[in-house]
Amino acid sequence: MIKCVNMGKKKSETKLCPWSDCTNPAIISPRFGVLPCDKHQRENVQVGRGYQFATLTQSARINQERDEFGADLLQPWEPDGITPNREFLMHYPERAADYFDGDDIKDI
């Protein structure tokens, strides 16, 4: 980072720290533009929120939704690509004709 230094410029042309009531020179970054002075950057300022862990009620809700909507993720075929998925057929019997022939379903 490059510090803004008064090189023959008038004092009013020097960029100042964007914090209110601060007269220290700002730090000029080619990527981020005008940044606070060294003093304010060294201060431990927390930005945003701290960590938030899932509570018991949140995890219970997630488990309930997983049980309720888990069938939406079922694939019609087993991973081998040959065998029809029994769970898919149990949950979606009306869609069996879209994916399987009569011979495929006989064995199940």
N, C-alpha and C positions, 0 to 999 in steps of 0.2 A: 504494500500500500504506500501511497505517496502522501506526504503531509503537505498541506497547502502552506506555502511560505510566501511572505510578502517580498517579492523580488521587484523592487522598484515600483510597485503598484501603490495606489492610494490605500489607506487603511480600510476604506469602505468597500473596496473590491475584494478583499480577502474573505473567503467563505468562513463563516463562523459555525460552531457546533449547532446542530438543529434543536438541541434541548433548550427549553426556555430559560432565560436568565443566565446563559453560559456565554462567556466571551472568549473562550479558548478557540484556536483555529481548528477547523474541521479536517477530517481525513478525506481525501478525494480518491475514490477508487474508480479505475477505468470501467469496471464492470457494474458496480453498484451505485456510483455517483457520490453524493455527499453523505458521509457517515459521521456519527458522533465522535467527539474528541477522545483521546486516550483515556482520560479520567472516567468518562461515562461508559466507555467500552469495558473498562476493568471492573466496574460495579457489577455485582451479581444481580442482574435483573432477570426475573423469571418471565419468559414469554410463553403464553398459552397455558394449558392446564397441566397438572401433574398426571401421573399414571392413574389409570382407572381399571380396576380388575372386575371381572364378571362376578356379580353377587349371586347368592343362592337362587334368588327369584329369577334372575336373568338366565342362569344355566337351566333352571327348570322349564322356563319358557322355550329355550332352544331345544331341549329334549322333547318337549311336547310337540313342537312344530316339526322336528325331525321325524317323529312317529307318525304325525298326521299327513305330512306331505312327502315322506320318503319314497312312496311308490311312484312319484313323478319322475324319479331318476332311473327307474328300471329300464333296462334295455331289452329288446325282444329276443336277442340271441345270447347264449352263453359266450364267454370269452373265446372259446375255440371257433366260433363262427358257424358251427354245424348244428349244434343242439339248441332247440328252442328253450327259452328261459321259463321255467314252471311258474315262478312268482309273477312274471309279466302276464302269463295266461290267466292266473288266478285273479289279478287285479283288473285286467283289461280283456275280458273274453270277447267283447264286441269288436275289438281291433285285431283279433287273431286272423281273420280272413285277409287283412291287409298285408300281413307278414308271412303267413305260413300256408302251405298246401295241406290238403287233408291227410296225406301220408305222414307229414311231420307231426301232426297233432295226435295221430292214432297211438303212437308209442307212449305218449304222456298220458 
